[in-house]
Structures are given as C-alpha cells and as structure tokens.
Amino acid sequence: MTMKIIPLTEAKARLSHYAELCQTEPVVVTVNGVPAFQLVPVDAEDDLVNQLLDHHPTFAADMQMRLMERPLPWPMPPEE
C-alpha cells in the first residue's frame, strides 16, 4: 500500500480529491514539511457523535443550541 504525503496548501486546494483518495490509501498532511495529521475515512461502524461528545466538551451544548434553533416538524398547539 502506498502513502500519499501532501502539504497543507495542496490538501486545502484539492480536498475533495484527497477525501476520495483516503478511502483507499493513507493521506498524510504536512505543515511546514512536518507531518501534522492524517485524513481518515469515517467507517459505517464509527460512532462519530459519541466520539465528538467524548473528545469535544462543547459539542453537546452546540448541538443542543442548534436543535433548538430548528423549526419543529409539526405545528405546536397554542398555549392556553
């Protein structure tokens, strides 16, 4: 298996391409020539929401706030 190593500027310019490529081979992104992160596909079995809740403390509050901003899918009865 080959590994693609690209600078951040190239990753930003061609993100869609590398999003597809990381499905089949590792894509490592460098910043100033130093490996900074790897693009990794999200697997169907990955529980992305729980990972975000575990690793990003503000995610739950942000998600709750966004849900409250959305209109309800059904009409609410008038308050009496």
C-alpha positions in Angstrom: 0.0 0.0 0.0 1.3 3.4 -0.9 1.1 6.5 1.3 0.4 10.0 -0.1 2.2 12.8 1.7 1.0 16.3 0.8 1.5 19.9 2.1 -1.5 21.6 3.7 -1.8 24.1 0.8 -2.4 21.2 -1.6 -4.8 19.5 0.8 -6.9 22.7 1.0 -6.9 23.2 -2.7 -7.9 19.6 -3.6 -9.8 18.4 -0.5 -12.5 16.6 -2.5 -9.8 14.6 -4.3 -8.0 13.6 -1.1 -11.2 12.8 0.6 -11.8 10.2 -2.0 -8.2 9.0 -2.1 -8.1 8.4 1.7 -10.7 5.8 1.2 -8.1 3.6 -0.4 -4.7 4.7 0.9 -3.3 6.8 3.7 -3.1 10.5 3.1 -0.7 12.4 5.5 -0.8 16.2 5.5 2.3 18.2 6.4 2.6 21.7 7.8 5.9 23.4 7.1 7.2 20.0 6.0 6.3 18.2 9.2 3.5 15.6 9.3 0.6 17.2 11.1 -2.4 14.9 10.6 -3.8 12.0 8.5 -7.0 12.1 6.5 -9.0 9.0 7.6 -12.4 7.9 6.2 -15.3 7.6 8.6 -16.4 3.9 8.7 -20.1 2.9 8.9 -19.4 1.3 12.3 -17.8 4.5 13.7 -19.9 6.2 16.2 -19.0 9.8 15.2 -21.4 11.5 17.5 -20.2 9.7 20.6 -16.6 10.4 19.7 -17.4 14.1 19.3 -19.2 14.0 22.7 -16.2 12.3 24.3 -13.5 14.5 22.9 -15.1 17.9 22.4 -16.8 19.2 25.6 -18.6 22.0 23.8 -20.1 19.7 21.1 -23.1 18.7 23.2 -24.0 22.3 24.1 -23.5 23.4 20.5 -25.7 20.6 19.2 -28.5 21.3 21.7 -28.4 25.0 20.8 -28.7 24.2 17.0 -31.5 21.8 17.6 -33.4 24.5 19.5 -33.0 26.9 16.5 -34.6 24.5 14.1 -38.4 24.8 13.4 -40.4 21.9 14.7 -41.6 19.4 12.0 -45.2 19.7 13.3 -47.4 22.6 14.4 -47.4 23.2 18.2 -50.8 23.7 19.8 -51.4 27.2 21.1 -50.6 27.8 24.7 -53.6 28.4 27.0 
